[in-house]
Amino acid sequence: MLDPKALLDQLLGSKVPGGQSTLRDKAGQATQMARDNPLAAGALAAVLLGTKTGRSLGGSALKLGGLAAVAGLGYQAWKNYQAGQTPAASASGALATEPELLPPPADSDFAMVKVEANEGFALALVRVMIAAARADGHVDDGERARIHDKLSLAGMGSEALSFLENELSQPIDIDGLVAQARTEAQKVELFTAARLAIEPDSRAERGFLDLLAGRLGLADGLIDHIEATVSAAKV
């Protein structure tokens, strides 16, 4: 069945137990990928979909990987915003005083157990990264064929390929993605995942992130902190 820990690992990643190869199962594989390595998955998504990330994750964020990196970076940005720091100080402070990015505390709304327990939200993280990666262009039949070949070479199963094909065939549903984020922590994580997937250097990419931020209802200052924190984690 689909593995979103290996699709967020190769694309972004936690297996949904049992069942046949239904859309739910395919979503399960994509979720597993997202959990294991959404960062690598986001980068792969960008490459496969003909966009570019510009920079890759480095240091402890890369070592942490997966949903834990999304949650960790989101928590770092949220914590510094709540403390009244400037985004620049937040970013430089993260590098200077916290060289090891750690998963959010167990008693935090960003705690990994809460992310992993919510399959729908974990899958939304995968989908928002794919949506961000395809925000600046149209994927034609030739590019779809190249994507299929690359994913096959990467060892991804037929369910993962079917899941990705389904995502590419459907219009980007920002409202559907936003509906999965019911807490402030989830909203921060959703935007963090999208921002990790791309380096927004086109109007279309910037427009996608601005629209997502607006639909999520996140404060401009908090968005600035997420931007700075993610930028500092990329090299």
Secondary structure as UniProt FT lines:
FT   HELIX           4..10
FT   HELIX           23..36
FT   HELIX           38..48
FT   TURN            49..50
FT   HELIX           59..64
FT   HELIX           66..82
FT   TURN            83..84
FT   HELIX           87..97
FT   TURN            106..107
FT   TURN            109..110
FT   HELIX           112..117
FT   HELIX           119..133
FT   TURN            134..136
FT   HELIX           141..153
FT   TURN            154..155
FT   HELIX           158..169
FT   HELIX           174..179
FT   HELIX           184..197
FT   HELIX           203..216
FT   HELIX           220..233
//
